[in-house]
Amino acid sequence: MKKNFLKICICVAIAGLSSCTKDLDRTPTNATTSEVAYSTMDGYKQVLAKVYGSFALTGNTGTSSSDLAGIDPGQADFLRLYWNAQELPTEEAMCVWNDPGIPDFHYMNWTSNNVLLAALYNRSLFHITVANEFLRESTDDKIASRGFTGKDADDIRTFRAEARYLRAFEYWVLMDLFGNPPFVTEKDPIGKYIPPQTTRAELFKYVESELLAIEPLVMKPRSNDYARVDQGAVWALLARLYLNAEVYLGKGNAKYTEAITYSSKVIAAGYGLKANYNELFLADNDVNNPEIILPIAYDGVKTQNNGGTTFIINAAVNGAMNPASFGIPGGGWGGNRSTSGLPLLFTDYSGATDKRAMFYGDKLNIDDVSQFADGLRVTKFRNVTSTGVTPSAPGGAFCSVDFPLFRLAEQYLIYAEAVKRGGTGGDAATATTYINNLRERAYGNKTGDISSYTLDDVLAERGRELYWEGFRRTDLIRFDKFTASSYVWPWKGGVKDGKGVESFRTLYPLPATDLTANPSLHQNNGY
């Protein structure tokens, strides 16, 4: 059902070949060489599809395959791993499962041996590796040597810029969560090469420089195929990067003016708010949706895996909730729910109804962490269309809801926060209007309109607007609330009423396995 959806192809170019014969010019008969894989435009598109597909798939051959070793394929999807790391250590979500690594998040006692953190780290590095391979094969010299000219050559250069963006995005993920990862590009050797460790500050400059370099090389906003990178996606990531600059570079290194500049570019680029908030998270959210800037596209037939929005939806539903009404007649895993801290964000306006508050259940508090019915379940994502149709999917469990990596509402809130933090080039009146635009959609009228706002108001509004979209850990760190004892929620730090934890936990540890394999790495402080 996805229009312009990049068909995922399992054909990946082989980076290097070896031979034990004296004749090194032989052509392999049982492998696809890079010269074959990249000999046609279809070949380039197929490998580009693998670069994009590394977001949405765990491997090349269905739900049982994984590009990662050492973890169940069902847990190896990028979004599932990223969502756990961003949501479970906050007030927005808690998981009833006792799988290895899961309880560590909400109790905030993870170590360098956490298997899910290692998998996220490795997934991001794998995605970077796939992008690097495409970039090695799409230089001007390679394009010319293979006889591509004119529009075909220009298209490949555009593909190359998109791959650079996806690599920059994953380096942003590693910088945000792990701080100081190893660093490798297409210019580094293939094979037995030990990548050097970079620093958070160096990586910030690299991601920034890559995004600025590709800005004129990708297509104009809203002009590319659906779910592909364009200038709007570049500006949106730059705005997010600059908003968090003081976290990445240290206090005194603010770039709020730049955050205003690039969020303003997005806002002026022709995007618009989806009229109905709930339709942003349904199975046809790829249709007539002016708000999503860049999604991870999922399809219950073409991109089956137990991560992505299949995970988000199934883990929030159990049999007592009528899974068929959520478009998962064969599913409902009963795992994730909210702590009281999330639904209480929606109690600011007496007598008013915020339509963004989508919860199920009647027990607000979590007294027993092992009981799924303790805490309200989140029903924000549903695998049905806006007309109530459930998309096709074998077994009725895989979902076709696209996940918005970037959408316009976030850019409104970036603008408002950056203005309040002292950035220039914007104004409080415009920022207030942007916040009110979100509130008016939420309430259906001007009931929730404000005339002024504080930084804490912005954080609360981000919680109401962006919950369960993978923002909360990063937001709480930026507001100095993630580890603080002055801002707690149920079971923070492993205590029912919540407690502060060590400040070093604003960064995750580098995996112990990579420290063993790569002697150039030094562990983050505190681990």
C-alpha positions as CSV (number, residue, x, y, z in Angstrom):
1,M,0.0,0.0,0.0
2,K,3.0,2.3,0.2
3,K,3.3,4.6,-2.7
4,N,6.8,5.1,-4.1
5,F,8.1,2.7,-1.5
6,L,11.7,1.7,-2.2
7,K,11.6,-2.0,-3.0
8,I,14.0,-3.7,-0.6
9,C,16.5,-5.8,-2.6
10,I,18.8,-8.4,-1.0
11,C,21.5,-7.9,-3.6
12,V,24.4,-6.2,-1.9
13,A,27.7,-5.5,-3.6
14,I,30.7,-7.5,-2.3
15,A,33.3,-5.0,-1.1
16,G,36.3,-7.2,-1.8
17,L,37.3,-10.5,-3.3
18,S,40.2,-12.9,-2.6
19,S,41.7,-15.7,-4.5
20,C,44.2,-18.5,-3.9
21,T,45.0,-18.9,-7.5
22,K,47.6,-17.1,-9.5
23,D,45.0,-15.7,-11.9
24,L,43.4,-12.9,-10.0
25,D,41.4,-11.7,-12.9
26,R,38.9,-14.5,-12.8
27,T,35.2,-13.6,-12.4
28,P,33.5,-15.4,-9.6
29,T,30.6,-17.6,-10.7
30,N,28.8,-17.8,-7.3
31,A,28.9,-14.1,-6.2
32,T,27.9,-10.7,-7.3
33,T,30.9,-8.4,-7.7
34,S,30.7,-4.7,-7.3
35,E,31.2,-4.3,-11.1
36,V,28.1,-6.3,-11.7
37,A,26.0,-4.9,-8.9
38,Y,26.7,-1.3,-9.9
39,S,26.7,-1.8,-13.7
40,T,23.1,-0.5,-14.2
41,M,20.8,2.1,-12.7
42,D,18.7,-0.7,-11.3
43,G,21.8,-2.0,-9.5
44,Y,22.4,1.4,-7.9
45,K,18.8,1.6,-6.8
46,Q,18.9,-1.8,-5.4
47,V,21.9,-1.1,-3.2
48,L,20.4,2.2,-2.2
49,A,17.3,0.3,-1.2
50,K,19.5,-1.7,1.2
51,V,20.9,1.5,2.7
52,Y,17.3,2.7,3.4
53,G,16.2,-0.9,4.2
54,S,18.7,-1.1,7.1
55,F,16.2,1.2,9.0
56,A,13.2,-1.1,8.5
57,L,14.5,-4.6,8.2
58,T,16.6,-6.9,10.5
59,G,18.2,-8.8,7.6
60,N,17.8,-9.9,4.0
61,T,15.7,-13.0,4.3
62,G,12.6,-12.3,6.4
63,T,11.8,-12.3,10.1
64,S,14.3,-15.1,11.0
65,S,17.4,-13.3,9.6
66,S,19.5,-10.6,11.2
67,D,22.5,-8.5,10.1
68,L,23.6,-8.7,13.7
69,A,25.0,-11.6,15.6
70,G,24.3,-12.3,19.3
71,I,20.7,-11.2,19.5
72,D,17.3,-12.6,18.6
73,P,16.3,-11.3,15.1
74,G,13.0,-10.1,16.6
75,Q,14.9,-7.6,18.7
76,A,17.4,-6.5,16.1
77,D,15.4,-3.8,14.3
78,F,16.8,-0.3,14.6
79,L,13.6,1.4,15.8
80,R,12.8,-1.2,18.5
81,L,16.3,-0.9,19.9
82,Y,16.3,2.9,19.7
83,W,12.8,3.2,21.1
84,N,13.8,1.1,24.1
85,A,16.9,3.2,24.8
86,Q,15.0,6.5,24.4
87,E,11.7,5.7,26.1
88,L,12.1,3.0,28.8
89,P,14.5,5.0,31.0
90,T,11.9,7.9,31.2
91,E,8.4,8.5,32.7
92,E,6.8,7.7,29.3
93,A,7.2,3.9,29.3
94,M,7.9,0.9,31.4
95,C,8.1,-2.8,30.2
96,V,6.6,-5.8,32.0
97,W,9.0,-8.2,30.4
98,N,12.1,-9.5,32.1
99,D,14.1,-10.2,29.0
100,P,17.9,-9.6,29.4
101,G,18.6,-5.8,29.3
102,I,15.0,-4.6,29.6
103,P,14.7,-4.0,33.4
104,D,18.0,-2.1,33.3
105,F,16.5,0.7,31.4
106,H,13.8,1.8,33.8
107,Y,15.9,1.1,36.9
108,M,18.7,3.0,35.2
109,N,21.4,0.5,36.3
110,W,22.6,-0.6,32.9
111,T,26.2,-1.7,32.4
112,S,28.5,-2.2,29.4
113,N,27.2,-5.7,29.1
114,N,23.6,-4.7,28.3
115,V,22.8,-6.8,25.2
116,L,20.2,-4.3,23.9
117,L,22.5,-1.4,24.1
118,A,25.2,-3.4,22.3
119,A,22.7,-4.3,19.6
120,L,21.7,-0.7,19.0
121,Y,25.4,0.4,18.9
122,N,26.1,-2.4,16.4
123,R,23.0,-1.7,14.3
124,S,24.0,1.9,13.9
125,L,27.5,1.0,13.0
126,F,26.2,-1.7,10.5
127,H,24.0,1.0,8.9
128,I,27.1,3.2,8.6
129,T,29.0,0.4,7.0
130,V,26.3,-0.2,4.4
131,A,26.3,3.5,3.6
132,N,30.0,3.6,3.3
133,E,30.0,0.7,0.8
134,F,27.5,2.6,-1.4
135,L,29.6,5.7,-1.1
136,R,32.8,3.9,-2.3
137,E,30.9,2.9,-5.4
138,S,29.3,6.2,-6.3
139,T,32.2,8.6,-6.6
140,D,32.5,10.6,-9.8
141,D,35.3,8.4,-11.0
142,K,33.3,5.2,-10.5
143,I,30.2,6.8,-12.2
144,A,32.3,7.8,-15.2
145,S,34.2,4.5,-15.4
146,R,30.9,2.7,-15.7
147,G,29.6,4.9,-18.5
148,F,26.9,6.8,-16.7
149,T,26.3,10.3,-18.0
150,G,23.6,13.0,-18.0
151,K,20.5,12.4,-15.9
152,D,21.6,8.9,-14.8
153,A,24.9,10.3,-13.4
154,D,23.1,13.1,-11.7
155,D,20.6,10.7,-10.1
156,I,23.4,8.6,-8.7
157,R,25.0,11.7,-7.2
158,T,21.7,12.5,-5.6
159,F,21.5,8.9,-4.3
160,R,25.0,9.4,-2.9
161,A,23.9,12.5,-1.0
162,E,21.0,10.6,0.5
163,A,23.4,7.8,1.7
164,R,25.6,10.5,3.3
165,Y,22.5,11.8,5.2
166,L,21.6,8.3,6.5
167,R,25.2,7.8,7.6
168,A,25.1,11.3,9.3
169,F,21.8,10.4,11.0
170,E,23.3,7.2,12.5
171,Y,26.4,9.1,13.7
172,W,24.0,11.5,15.4
173,V,22.4,8.6,17.1
174,L,25.7,7.3,18.3
175,M,26.8,10.7,19.4
176,D,23.5,11.3,21.3
177,L,23.5,8.0,23.1
178,F,27.1,6.8,23.3
179,G,29.1,10.0,22.9
180,N,32.4,8.7,21.7
181,P,32.1,5.8,19.3
182,P,34.6,4.5,16.7
183,F,34.6,6.4,13.5
184,V,35.0,5.1,9.9
185,T,34.1,6.5,6.5
186,E,34.3,5.3,2.9
187,K,37.8,6.6,2.7
188,D,39.1,4.1,5.3
189,P,40.5,0.6,4.4
190,I,38.3,-2.4,4.1
191,G,39.0,-5.6,6.1
192,K,41.4,-5.8,9.0
193,Y,41.1,-2.2,10.0
194,I,40.6,-1.0,13.6
195,P,38.7,2.3,13.5
196,P,39.9,5.1,15.8
197,Q,37.7,6.5,18.5
198,T,36.2,9.9,17.9
199,T,35.0,12.4,20.5
200,R,31.5,13.8,20.9
201,A,32.8,17.3,19.9
202,E,34.5,16.0,16.8
203,L,31.5,14.0,15.8
204,F,29.2,17.0,16.2
205,K,31.4,18.9,13.8
206,Y,31.4,16.0,11.3
207,V,27.7,15.5,11.3
208,E,27.1,19.3,11.0
209,S,29.6,19.5,8.1
210,E,28.1,16.5,6.3
211,L,24.6,17.9,6.5
212,L,25.7,21.4,5.3
213,A,27.6,19.8,2.5
214,I,24.7,17.7,1.2
215,E,22.1,20.4,1.7
216,P,22.3,21.7,-2.0
217,L,22.8,18.1,-3.3
218,V,19.5,16.5,-2.2
219,M,16.1,17.3,-3.7
220,K,14.0,20.2,-2.7
221,P,11.6,19.8,0.2
222,R,8.6,17.5,-0.5
223,S,9.9,16.8,-4.1
224,N,11.5,13.4,-3.6
225,D,9.8,10.0,-3.4
226,Y,8.0,9.3,-0.2
227,A,10.3,8.1,2.6
228,R,13.4,9.4,0.9
229,V,15.7,12.2,2.1
230,D,15.2,15.8,0.9
231,Q,16.3,19.2,2.1
232,G,13.5,19.3,4.6
233,A,15.0,16.2,6.3
234,V,18.5,17.8,6.2
235,W,17.2,21.0,7.9
236,A,15.2,19.1,10.4
237,L,18.2,17.1,11.6
238,L,20.3,20.3,11.7
239,A,17.7,22.0,13.9
240,R,17.6,19.0,16.2
241,L,21.4,18.9,16.3
242,Y,21.8,22.6,17.1
243,L,19.1,22.5,19.8
244,N,21.2,19.9,21.7
245,A,24.6,21.6,21.0
246,E,25.2,22.4,24.7
247,V,24.7,18.8,25.6
248,Y,27.1,17.6,22.9
249,L,29.7,20.4,23.1
250,G,29.3,21.5,26.7
251,K,27.8,24.5,28.4
252,G,28.6,27.8,26.8
253,N,28.5,26.3,23.3
254,A,24.9,27.1,22.5
255,K,23.7,27.1,18.9
256,Y,20.1,28.2,19.5
257,T,20.2,30.8,16.8
258,E,21.1,28.1,14.3
259,A,18.3,26.0,15.6
260,I,15.9,28.8,14.9
261,T,17.4,29.3,11.4
262,Y,16.9,25.7,10.4
263,S,13.6,25.0,12.1
264,S,12.3,28.1,10.3
265,K,13.5,26.7,7.0
266,V,11.5,23.6,7.6
267,I,8.4,25.6,8.7
268,A,8.6,27.7,5.6
269,A,9.0,24.8,3.2
270,G,5.3,23.9,2.7
271,Y,4.7,21.3,5.3
272,G,1.5,21.6,7.4
273,L,-0.1,20.0,10.4
274,K,-2.2,16.9,9.8
275,A,-5.7,18.0,10.7
276,N,-6.4,15.0,13.0
277,Y,-3.5,14.2,15.4
278,N,-4.4,10.5,15.7
279,E,-4.2,10.0,12.0
280,L,-0.4,10.6,12.2
281,F,0.0,7.2,13.7
282,L,-2.4,5.0,11.6
283,A,-1.7,2.6,8.8
284,D,-2.4,5.1,6.0
285,N,-0.2,7.9,7.5
286,D,1.7,7.9,4.2
287,V,-1.3,9.3,2.3
288,N,-2.1,13.0,2.1
289,N,0.1,13.8,5.1
290,P,1.8,17.2,4.9
291,E,3.3,16.9,8.4
292,I,5.8,14.0,8.1
293,I,9.2,15.1,6.8
294,L,11.0,11.8,6.9
295,P,9.6,8.4,8.1
296,I,10.8,4.9,8.4
297,A,8.3,3.2,6.1
298,Y,6.9,-0.1,7.2
299,D,4.6,-2.5,5.3
300,G,3.0,-5.6,6.8
301,V,3.9,-7.6,3.6
302,K,7.1,-6.1,2.3
303,T,9.0,-5.3,5.5
304,Q,8.1,-7.9,8.0
305,N,9.9,-8.0,11.3
306,N,9.1,-8.0,15.0
307,G,10.5,-4.5,15.5
308,G,9.4,-1.1,14.2
309,T,5.8,-0.1,14.6
310,T,4.9,-3.8,14.8
311,F,6.7,-3.8,18.1
312,I,5.3,-0.5,19.3
313,I,1.7,-1.5,18.6
314,N,1.9,-5.2,19.7
315,A,3.8,-4.5,22.9
316,A,1.2,-1.9,24.0
317,V,-1.7,-4.3,23.6
318,N,-2.9,-7.5,25.2
319,G,-5.7,-9.9,24.6
320,A,-8.1,-8.1,27.0
321,M,-7.8,-5.0,24.7
322,N,-9.3,-6.6,21.6
323,P,-6.1,-6.7,19.4
324,A,-8.2,-6.8,16.2
325,S,-9.4,-3.3,16.9
326,F,-5.7,-2.2,16.8
327,G,-5.3,-4.0,13.4
328,I,-3.3,-6.9,14.9
329,P,-5.9,-9.8,15.1
330,G,-3.0,-12.3,15.4
331,G,-1.0,-10.2,18.0
332,G,-1.0,-8.4,21.3
333,W,2.1,-9.0,23.4
334,G,1.3,-7.1,26.6
335,G,4.6,-5.5,27.4
336,N,4.9,-1.7,27.4
337,R,2.7,0.8,29.3
338,S,3.2,4.3,30.8
339,T,4.0,5.4,34.3
340,S,1.7,7.9,35.9
341,G,4.1,10.6,34.8
342,L,3.0,10.6,31.2
343,P,-0.9,10.8,31.6
344,L,-0.5,13.4,34.3
345,L,1.0,15.7,31.7
346,F,-2.5,16.0,30.2
347,T,-4.1,17.4,33.3
348,D,-3.1,21.0,32.9
349,Y,-6.5,22.4,31.8
350,S,-9.5,21.6,33.9
351,G,-12.6,20.7,31.9
352,A,-10.7,20.5,28.6
353,T,-10.0,17.4,26.6
354,D,-6.6,17.0,24.9
355,K,-7.2,14.6,22.1
356,R,-3.5,13.6,22.1
357,A,-4.1,11.7,25.3
358,M,-4.7,8.2,24.1
359,F,-4.6,5.7,26.9
360,Y,-6.4,2.5,27.9
361,G,-7.0,1.2,31.4
362,D,-8.2,2.3,34.8
363,K,-5.1,1.9,37.0
364,L,-2.8,5.0,36.8
365,N,-0.1,3.8,39.2
366,I,2.3,0.9,38.8
367,D,2.4,-1.0,42.1
368,D,3.7,-4.2,40.7
369,V,6.2,-3.9,37.8
370,S,5.3,-7.4,36.6
371,Q,1.6,-6.6,36.0
372,F,0.8,-5.2,32.5
373,A,-2.5,-3.8,33.9
374,D,-0.7,-1.6,36.3
375,G,-0.2,1.7,34.5
376,L,-2.2,3.1,31.6
377,R,-1.5,1.5,28.2
378,V,-0.7,3.8,25.3
379,T,-3.0,3.5,22.2
380,K,-1.4,6.2,20.1
381,F,-0.2,3.8,17.3
382,R,-2.8,1.6,15.6
383,N,-2.5,-0.6,12.6
384,V,-5.8,0.5,10.9
385,T,-6.4,3.1,8.3
386,S,-8.3,6.3,8.9
387,T,-11.4,4.5,7.5
388,G,-11.0,1.6,9.8
389,V,-9.4,-1.0,7.4
390,T,-6.7,-3.4,8.6
391,P,-3.9,-3.7,6.1
392,S,-3.0,-7.1,4.7
393,A,-0.3,-9.0,6.7
394,P,0.5,-12.7,7.0
395,G,-0.7,-14.0,10.4
396,G,-2.3,-10.6,11.1
397,A,0.6,-9.4,13.3
398,F,2.9,-7.3,11.1
399,C,2.0,-3.6,10.9
400,S,2.0,-1.0,8.1
401,V,2.2,2.2,10.2
402,D,5.1,4.4,9.2
403,F,7.2,5.9,12.0
404,P,7.9,9.6,11.7
405,L,11.6,10.3,12.4
406,F,10.9,14.0,11.7
407,R,7.6,15.9,11.5
408,L,6.6,19.5,11.5
409,A,5.3,19.6,15.1
410,E,8.8,19.0,16.4
411,Q,10.2,21.9,14.4
412,Y,7.5,24.2,16.0
413,L,8.7,23.1,19.4
414,I,12.4,23.5,18.5
415,Y,11.7,27.0,17.4
416,A,9.9,27.9,20.6
417,E,12.5,26.4,22.9
418,A,15.4,28.0,21.0
419,V,13.7,31.4,21.2
420,K,13.1,31.0,25.0
421,R,16.8,29.9,25.5
422,G,18.0,33.1,23.9
423,G,18.5,32.3,20.2
424,T,18.2,35.2,17.8
425,G,16.3,35.5,14.6
426,G,13.0,34.4,16.1
427,D,10.4,36.0,18.4
428,A,8.3,34.9,21.3
429,A,5.0,35.9,19.6
430,T,5.6,33.6,16.6
431,A,6.8,30.8,19.0
432,T,3.6,31.2,21.0
433,T,1.6,30.9,17.8
434,Y,3.3,27.7,16.9
435,I,2.6,26.2,20.3
436,N,-1.0,27.3,20.1
437,N,-1.3,25.7,16.7
438,L,-0.5,22.4,18.3
439,R,-2.9,23.0,21.2
440,E,-5.7,24.0,18.9
441,R,-5.4,20.8,17.0
442,A,-5.3,18.9,20.3
443,Y,-8.3,20.5,21.8
444,G,-10.3,21.2,18.6
445,N,-10.6,24.9,19.7
446,K,-8.7,27.6,21.5
447,T,-9.4,26.3,25.0
448,G,-5.7,25.6,25.5
449,D,-4.3,28.7,24.0
450,I,-1.5,30.5,25.9
451,S,-0.2,34.1,25.8
452,S,3.3,33.3,27.1
453,Y,5.3,30.2,28.0
454,T,8.3,29.0,30.0
455,L,10.9,26.4,29.3
456,D,9.1,23.9,31.5
457,D,6.0,24.6,29.5
458,V,8.0,23.6,26.3
459,L,9.1,20.3,28.0
460,A,5.6,19.5,29.0
461,E,4.3,20.3,25.6
462,R,6.9,18.1,24.0
463,G,5.8,15.3,26.3
464,R,2.1,15.7,25.2
465,E,2.9,16.1,21.5
466,L,5.8,13.7,20.9
467,Y,5.4,10.9,23.5
468,W,6.4,7.4,22.4
469,E,8.2,8.9,19.4
470,G,11.7,8.4,20.8
471,F,12.4,11.8,22.1
472,R,12.1,11.7,25.9
473,R,15.5,10.7,27.1
474,T,17.2,13.3,24.9
475,D,14.7,15.9,26.0
476,L,15.1,15.2,29.8
477,I,18.9,15.3,29.4
478,R,18.7,18.7,27.7
479,F,16.6,20.0,30.5
480,D,18.9,18.6,33.2
481,K,16.1,16.3,34.5
482,F,17.1,12.9,33.3
483,T,19.3,11.8,36.3
484,A,18.3,14.6,38.7
485,S,16.7,13.9,42.1
486,S,14.6,17.0,41.7
487,Y,12.6,15.4,38.8
488,V,11.5,11.8,39.4
489,W,8.8,9.5,38.3
490,P,7.6,6.1,39.5
491,W,10.4,3.4,39.6
492,K,13.1,5.8,38.4
493,G,16.3,4.4,39.7
494,G,14.6,1.2,40.8
495,V,12.6,2.8,43.6
496,K,8.8,2.9,43.6
497,D,8.5,6.6,44.2
498,G,11.6,7.4,42.1
499,K,15.0,8.7,42.9
500,G,17.9,10.5,41.3
501,V,20.7,8.5,39.7
502,E,24.4,9.0,38.8
503,S,25.0,11.9,36.5
504,F,27.2,9.8,34.2
505,R,24.1,8.0,33.0
506,T,23.4,10.8,30.6
507,L,25.6,8.7,28.3
508,Y,25.3,5.0,27.7
509,P,28.5,2.9,28.0
510,L,30.3,1.6,25.0
511,P,29.7,-2.2,24.8
512,A,32.2,-4.3,26.6
513,T,32.5,-6.6,23.5
514,D,33.7,-3.7,21.3
515,L,36.2,-2.5,24.0
516,T,37.7,-6.0,23.8
517,A,37.7,-6.1,20.0
518,N,39.0,-2.5,19.5
519,P,41.9,-1.5,21.7
520,S,41.7,2.1,20.6
521,L,38.5,2.6,22.5
522,H,38.2,4.1,26.0
523,Q,35.1,3.6,28.1
524,N,32.8,6.5,29.0
525,N,33.2,7.9,32.5
526,G,31.5,6.0,35.2
527,Y,31.3,2.6,33.6
